[in-house]
Amino acid sequence: MLKDILAKPSIEFIEARDGGEAVALYRAHRPDLVIMDIEMKPMDGIAATRAIHELHPECRVLIVSKYDSPAFRHAAAAAGAFDYLL
């Protein structure tokens, strides 16, 4: 859904099936922005965000979730996400 909303000819999207693949794709491509789902298995979005942030603290990771939870928001910020959107 986000890909359809944000699609422009100048924007390239790389999609991952899970958090581990997201980290690997980040290493390979170093995108300007990572839009991360919080709910993935086996590595969730919080763990993947933390791993990406450890590789490159300047990376901008936006976590998107259906969970409006202060605990998830806090975990996302602690992992290095720059924002958390419902």
C-alpha positions as CSV (number, residue, x, y, z in Angstrom):
1,M,0.0,0.0,0.0
2,L,2.8,2.5,0.9
3,K,4.6,1.7,-2.3
4,D,1.5,2.6,-4.3
5,I,1.1,5.9,-2.4
6,L,4.7,6.9,-2.6
7,A,5.4,5.7,-6.2
8,K,7.1,8.3,-8.4
9,P,9.5,7.7,-11.3
10,S,12.4,9.0,-9.3
11,I,11.9,6.7,-6.3
12,E,13.2,3.2,-6.3
13,F,11.8,0.6,-3.8
14,I,13.5,-2.4,-2.5
15,E,11.3,-4.8,-0.5
16,A,12.2,-7.3,2.2
17,R,10.2,-10.2,3.4
18,D,11.5,-10.0,7.0
19,G,13.8,-8.1,9.3
20,G,16.9,-10.2,8.5
21,E,16.5,-9.6,4.8
22,A,15.8,-5.8,5.5
23,V,19.2,-5.6,7.2
24,A,21.0,-7.4,4.4
25,L,19.3,-5.2,1.8
26,Y,20.3,-2.1,3.8
27,R,23.9,-3.2,3.8
28,A,23.9,-3.9,0.1
29,H,22.0,-0.7,-1.1
30,R,22.2,1.9,1.7
31,P,18.8,3.5,0.9
32,D,18.0,7.1,1.9
33,L,15.0,5.9,4.0
34,V,13.9,2.6,5.4
35,I,10.1,2.1,6.0
36,M,9.9,-0.8,8.5
37,D,7.0,-2.8,9.6
38,I,7.1,-3.7,13.2
39,E,5.5,-7.2,12.9
40,M,7.7,-9.6,11.0
41,K,9.2,-13.0,11.7
42,P,11.7,-14.3,12.5
43,M,13.4,-10.9,13.1
44,D,10.9,-8.2,13.9
45,G,11.1,-4.5,12.9
46,I,12.5,-3.3,16.2
47,A,15.4,-5.8,16.0
48,A,16.0,-5.0,12.4
49,T,15.9,-1.3,13.1
50,R,18.4,-1.8,15.9
51,A,20.7,-3.8,13.6
52,I,20.6,-1.2,10.9
53,H,21.1,1.7,13.4
54,E,24.2,-0.1,14.7
55,L,25.6,-0.4,11.2
56,H,24.9,3.3,10.3
57,P,23.5,5.5,13.1
58,E,22.6,8.2,10.5
59,C,20.2,5.9,8.7
60,R,16.6,7.1,8.8
61,V,14.2,4.3,9.8
62,L,10.5,5.0,9.9
63,I,8.5,2.3,11.7
64,V,4.9,1.7,10.6
65,S,2.6,-0.2,12.7
66,K,-1.0,-1.0,13.5
67,Y,-0.2,-1.0,17.2
68,D,-0.8,2.2,19.1
69,S,1.3,1.2,22.1
70,P,3.6,3.4,24.2
71,A,5.8,0.3,24.7
72,F,6.3,-0.2,21.0
73,R,6.9,3.6,20.4
74,H,9.5,3.6,23.2
75,A,11.2,0.4,21.8
76,A,11.2,1.9,18.3
77,A,12.9,5.1,19.5
78,A,15.4,3.1,21.6
79,A,16.3,1.0,18.5
80,G,17.1,4.2,16.6
81,A,13.9,4.8,14.6
82,F,13.3,8.5,13.8
83,D,9.5,8.1,13.9
84,Y,6.7,5.7,14.5
85,L,3.5,6.0,12.4
86,L,0.2,4.2,12.8
